Amino acid sequence: MDLSLIPERFSVKKILGQGNFGVIYKAIDKEANQPVAIKLIRNRNGIHELKNEVKILTRLQGGDGIPTLIWSEKNTNHYVMELLGSCVNDKFISQNHIMCESNFIIIAEQLLQRLEFIHSKSVIHRDLKPHQLVLGGPKHKKIYLIDYGLSKLFESRNGKHIPFSERRPFAGTFNYASLNAHLGFQQSRRDDLESYCYILAYFLTGDLPWRISQATQNEAAIKKMKLSIKPHELYGNEVSLSKIFTYVRSLEFEQKPDYAYIQGLLGEYKKNIKNPLYRISWNLKRNNSVKNKTQTNHSCRKRHKSVVALIGDDLEANDMSATQVTNKYPEFKKRQKPMKRKFISEAPTADSLKINTDISCCVF
Ligand SMILES: Nc1ncnc2c1ncn2[C@@H]1O[C@H](COP(=O)(O)OP(=O)(O)OP(=O)(O)O)[C@@H](O)[C@H]1O
């Protein structure tokens, strides 16, 4: 990586995270005497995306859960932003793809607020996925939405919506992209919300219908499944979540989503949570999360119901950690195998996309 253009003011310490386009470093801002994060693109191919990201981030500054931009300059290969904490997806994977219902609803509500905010600034994200949710703020209890490299303005300054068009190059990540994005339609607010629905299904069940089978790890198969997917296949008996998906799928291209309606449906889901917490907590025992999961009659969970129930009992009776649980129940461990994230330095090839469909993809 070419770190030579980073100003003296910043002293680079270590790599925090990597994506398809960039590497994120932790650094110290010597002037402000505070830690920061630097996003550096891997090669010149990413320069357009970096420029776009800085433009969009500038527009979104001040929004809740939006990383603060600290330093940027034209024609350079990096920018500096506020240092955030762990990626929510990494936490989720480290907890064996289990999320307690309190965390689930907090994340669902906060992500909806982030989307409403960015849409109010005429921005669509176009690459929503669990990796783009990072913890930050006081005690790292808030969800930040990151990575605006593929984002786009959907309306002009005077509020005129971009026109609908077809045969658009794909922008996004196959597993979480909307059906319209697969079909090559111009994206709009509704497509961010469809990706939102897939993120919710992933956090709720630990997977997505098209992720479960290795055989379906390619775009054509994912698109085919999304063409015929029914809400219950994503959310089981969670009626309120199914209603969100049905509503989102019914939105017109230019239609402003009714965020309050979606929030209301999340509220219905929330009513059924016993002892909800008001801040994110990754303490499995305290949240009684595995047991909560067994209480929800969901098709994806049903198949593993007996082993999950045993684990729930163990967690309660023996105060076991998640690692102890997975060691004791290899069947569970096998199911909860963490997804591998493959980092590539070049634009993704068809083959690499077949291996890992969580790679962002866009032709500018
Ligand atoms: N401000 C930050 N503070 C701490 N960690 C961060 C920050 N920004 C990003 N990260 C970490 O770096 C990872 C990669 O960041 P990002 O998604 O911006 O890279 P990318 O190359 O654009 O990824 P993609 O492959 O999705 O395009 C994130 O998942 C997160 O874990």
The ligand as a MOL file (V3000), in Angstrom:
LIG
                    3D

  0  0  0     0  0            999 V3000
M  V30 BEGIN CTAB
M  V30 COUNTS 31 33 0 0 0
M  V30 BEGIN ATOM
M  V30 1 N -13.9020 4.7960 10.7300 0
M  V30 2 C -13.6000 3.5120 10.9800 0
M  V30 3 N -13.1360 3.1460 12.1910 0
M  V30 4 C -12.8500 1.8400 12.4630 0
M  V30 5 N -12.9770 0.8390 11.5750 0
M  V30 6 C -13.4360 1.1430 10.3320 0
M  V30 7 C -13.7800 2.4810 9.9750 0
M  V30 8 N -14.2070 2.4840 8.6890 0
M  V30 9 C -14.1390 1.2140 8.2780 0
M  V30 10 N -13.6810 0.3880 9.2440 0
M  V30 11 C -13.4560 -1.0700 9.1520 0
M  V30 12 O -12.8990 -1.3830 7.8870 0
M  V30 13 C -13.7510 -2.2910 7.1580 0
M  V30 14 C -13.6970 -1.9550 5.6730 0
M  V30 15 O -14.1520 -0.6150 5.4760 0
M  V30 16 P -14.9530 -0.1640 4.1630 0
M  V30 17 O -16.2250 -0.9450 4.0640 0
M  V30 18 O -15.0800 1.3190 4.1700 0
M  V30 19 O -13.9340 -0.6550 3.0260 0
M  V30 20 P -14.2410 -0.9390 1.4890 0
M  V30 21 O -12.9590 -1.3060 0.8450 0
M  V30 22 O -14.9840 0.2120 0.8870 0
M  V30 23 O -15.2050 -2.1960 1.6010 0
M  V30 24 P -16.1110 -2.8920 0.4700 0
M  V30 25 O -15.4420 -4.1740 0.1080 0
M  V30 26 O -17.4180 -3.1240 1.1860 0
M  V30 27 O -16.2330 -1.9240 -0.6570 0
M  V30 28 C -15.1340 -2.1180 7.7970 0
M  V30 29 O -15.9450 -3.2650 7.6880 0
M  V30 30 C -14.7820 -1.8150 9.2490 0
M  V30 31 O -14.5530 -3.0160 9.9480 0
M  V30 END ATOM
M  V30 BEGIN BOND
M  V30 1 1 1 2
M  V30 2 1 2 3
M  V30 3 2 2 7
M  V30 4 2 3 4
M  V30 5 1 4 5
M  V30 6 2 5 6
M  V30 7 1 6 7
M  V30 8 1 6 10
M  V30 9 1 7 8
M  V30 10 2 8 9
M  V30 11 1 9 10
M  V30 12 1 10 11
M  V30 13 1 11 12
M  V30 14 1 11 30
M  V30 15 1 12 13
M  V30 16 1 13 14
M  V30 17 1 13 28
M  V30 18 1 14 15
M  V30 19 1 15 16
M  V30 20 2 16 17
M  V30 21 1 16 18
M  V30 22 1 16 19
M  V30 23 1 19 20
M  V30 24 2 20 21
M  V30 25 1 20 22
M  V30 26 1 20 23
M  V30 27 1 23 24
M  V30 28 2 24 25
M  V30 29 1 24 26
M  V30 30 1 24 27
M  V30 31 1 28 29
M  V30 32 1 28 30
M  V30 33 1 30 31
M  V30 END BOND
M  V30 END CTAB
M  END
